[in-house]
Amino acid sequence: MTHDEILKNIYEETMVGNAPAVLALTKQGLEEGLTPSQLLFDALIPSLEEVGARFERGDYFVPEMLIAGKAMSGALDVLRPLLAETGAETVGTFLMGTVKGDVHDIGKNLVNIMLEGAGFHVIDIGVQSPPEKFIAGIEEHNPDIVGMSAFLTTTMPMFKANINAIEKAGYRDKVIIMVGGAPVTQEYADVCGADGYAADAATAVRLAKQLILAKRTDAKV
């Protein structure tokens, strides 16, 4: 296969969630001289972006997004250390966690996969994350964005508690805060003081890129 054929096949097999084929093609691409960046930016990321676009149009649903994301994550496991060696620049660092009192993680995990697929470095602090855990994550990883997820209506007040704690610790101006989850709305995000809200994984990735670009542009002005 030519390099273009390998990239095209990776794109197509990722779209349909064929994890074994994506992994095999990724390894073949590396053996035949394709760089990790080419595999990521010319095949895997465009494929997952198309999956996100199809989801937004209603052509794909959550199961299709999940299997495409899982197909890509296998390839990412191979490429991640190689990309680190080459010093490939990430879009930004995203610290993600489900708030205290909530153990749901399917939505969070899907967003993480989509973010990684879009070139973010994702740090997942897990479920049942109290304010102290978010603050410790900020101190250790210096993220561009902190993402908070809640599935239960009863745990939504933790958004405000976390944001207040981050502000009290002196980090509020240093991080962008995004919130999401089944019961969350834009209105609630505004009330609790978040910088962004996304109803689904595809929107979360697009908004995260926009917020980082806006913040970096402001910093240069």
N, C-alpha and C positions, 0 to 999 in steps of 0.2 A: 504493500500500500504506500502511496505517496503521503507526504506530511499533510497535505490538504484533505486527503481521504480519511486519515486517522482523526483529524480534528472534526471533520463533518460527522463521522461515525460516533465520536464521543458526544457531540452535541445531540445527535438523534437518540442515542441510547440513554442519555441522561434524561431527556424529555419523557421517555416511556418508563423510566425507573428500573432499567436493566443493570443492577449493581455489578454482577460478575463481568459483564461485557465492558462496562465503564472502567472498572479496575484493570482488566486485562489490556484494554486499549491504551490506558494511561501508561502502564508499564511498557507496552510496546513503543509508544511514542517517545518515551525517555531513552529506550534502547536504540531507537533509530535517529536520535539527535535532536528531537524537539526539546525546547527548554521548559522548565516548570512554569515559567510565566506565560509562554505561548499556550500551553495546555490549559492553564487557568483562565487567561484573559481572552483567548481566541475560541474556546470551546465550552468550558464548564460554566463560566459566569454568563456568557450570552444565552446558554441553554436555560439556566435557572431564571434569568430575566424574562425569557419568553414564557416559562412556566408561570411566573408571577403575573405577566400580562394576560395570559389565558385565564388565570384565576379571577382577575379583575373583570374580565369580559363575561365571566360565567361559564366558560368552556371547560375549565378545570375546577375541581373541588379540593377540599383539604386532603383526602386520601391520595390524590394524584400528586399534590405538592409534597406530601410526606415521603412518598416512594421516590420521587425525583430527588428530593433533598438527601435521602439516605444513599441513593446511588452516587450522588456527588460526594458525600462525606467519606466514602471509602477511598475515592481518588484523592481527596484532601489529606487523608492520613498519610498517603505516600508523598504528596507534594509539599506538605507543610514544613518538614525539616529541610527539604531542599530549597524551598523559598527563603527560609531563614538564613541558610548558608550564603545565598546570593545577595542577601540584604534587600530583598524585594520590599518595596514600601507598601504598607497597608493603608487602607482608606482612613482608618482610625481605630481606637480601642473602645470597645463597648462592654461595660460591666452590667451583667443581667442577673436578676433574681426574682423569685416569687416572694411576696411579702409575708411577714410573720402571721401565723394562723392559717396559712393556705398551703396545701401540699400538691396542688395541681401544677403539672409541668408540661403537658402536651403542647399547648400554645407557645409557651416559653421556648421549648426545644425546637419547635418549627421556626420560630423567629431567629433563633441562634443559627440554625442551619442556613437559612436564607442570608443572614448577615455575613456568615463566613464565606458563603458562595459569592457574595458581592465584594469580598476583599477586606472585610473587617477582621480585626483580632478580637475574638470574643472571650471574655472571662465569665463563666457561669458560677455564681455563688450558691446556686441550688434553691430549694424551697424552704419555707418557714424562716425567712431571713429577717431578723430584727434590724432596727436602725444601726446598731453597733456593727453588724456584719457589712452593711453597705459602706459605712464610714471606713472600716478596716480595709475593704476592697479599694476604696478611693485612695487611701494612703499608700497601699502597696502597689497598685497598678497604674495610678494616675490616668484614669480613663478620660476620653473625650465626652462620652455619653454614659449615663447611668439609666438603665431600663428597669422598670418595676412592673411586675405582672400580678394581677389578682383575678381569681375566677369566682370567688364567693363574695356576694354583696357585703357580708359582714366584715370582710377584711379590707374593704376599700378605704376606710379611714386611716389605714396604715400608710397610704401614700403621703398624706399630710404630715403624719408623725415622722416619717422618714425624711421628708423634705425639710421639716423644721429642725431635725437633728443634724442634717447635713449643713444647714445654714448656721446653726449654733456652733458647729465644729469649724466654721470658716471656709467651707469648700463650695458654697452655693454658686459663687461667681466663676468657679473653675470648671464646672461640669454642666453639660446639657442634661436635663432630666426628661425622660420619656416614660409614659405610662400606657398600659393597655390591659386587655382582658375582657371576657364576655360581658360583664355588667357595666363596664366603663364607657363613658361618653365624653365627647369633646367638652361639654359643659362642666362635667365633673373634673376633668383634667385642668380646666381653667380655674375652677374654684380652689383646687388643692395646690395650685402654683406650679404645675409642670410646664415645661417648655414645648412639649409635643405630645400628641395622642395618635395612635394608629389602631384601626379596627381590625387589621389583618397583617400577616407577615409581609406581603408584598408592599403594602403602604408603609410599614415600619422601615423597611430598607430604604425606600425612596426618600422618606422624611428624614431619616438619620443622615443621609448624604447631604440633603438640603441644609439641615441645621448646622452640620459641621462646616460646610462651605460658608454659610452666612457668618458663623462665629469667627472663622479664620479671616474672612474678608474684613470684618469689623476690626479685628485685631491689627490689621495692616494699615487701616485708615488713620 
